[in-house]
Amino acid sequence: MLDRVSQLPKAAVFAPVDDGSGRVEVVVRRLAEAIALGLIADGDQLPAELELANALKVSTVTLRAALAALRERGLVETRRGRGGGTFVLAPANPSTARLRRRLRELSTSELREIGDYRSAIAGTAARLAALRASADNVARLRQVLGRLDAATSVGDRRRADGRFHIEVAAAAQSVRLTRAEIDIQAEVGELLWLPYGEAVDPREVVRSHTQVIDAIEARDPARARALTEEHLDKGIERLMEFHWRLVASG
């Protein structure tokens, strides 16, 4: 049953692309996000080209160009012969120096808007999850949280934390919210763990997420939303403080 529940994030990954033109870069971004977040795991085989093109509602020419771009970036490889196909290559841990440069370039207003948007999406997802989540959804959330608790590297923590928020959206039984959460995690998920690696005990994150799961299981939508928004507000505040320190240090 857990396997069936866990398919909603992948359903969001393989849903038709929003851009009606089916541009190559749209498909590349969609699949690269999923790989970076661990929604498609290292070694996973992608669907056959025709099947994947039909799912994304793009031409096979567009899909092949996108897969070629992903191969150039080292995110997939193509194997020939029996048992061949396109397989995922998990990315290495992100460069802290690169992420610091990116954070330094963002303005305070941009960070605040990112925080507002994250809170709106994740808070709504948590509220709806408390109304709609099944026992299997709750079990899935605890399973993902266990991965976060056991993670030993910043990269693994980042992927597990991102997956937790995506699974909350999946527990809300909404492909659109799940897709929105995937986009948010792909945009800023790496940045959010920068200050955590320096100043925040990961166990604090685990405790916060445990409270959210408990509220979802207790069918308490107001508490689930409030806890989620409180957690995200603290995270964006820490990120903004870290941003100011980086700017001040030159």
Secondary structure, DSSP 8 states (H G I E B T S, - for coil): -HHHHTHHHHHHHTS--S-TT--HHHHHHHHHHHHHTTSS-TT-B---HHHHHHHHT--HHHHHHHHHHHHHTTSEEEE-STT-EEEE-------HHHHHHHHHHS-HHHHHHHHHHHHHHHHHHHHHHHHH--HHHHHHHHHHHHHHHH--SHHHHHHHHHHHHHHHHHHTT-HHHHHHHHHHHHHHHHHHHHHHHHH--HHHHHHHHHHHHHHHHTT-HHHHHHHHHHHHHHHHHHHHHHHHHHHHH-
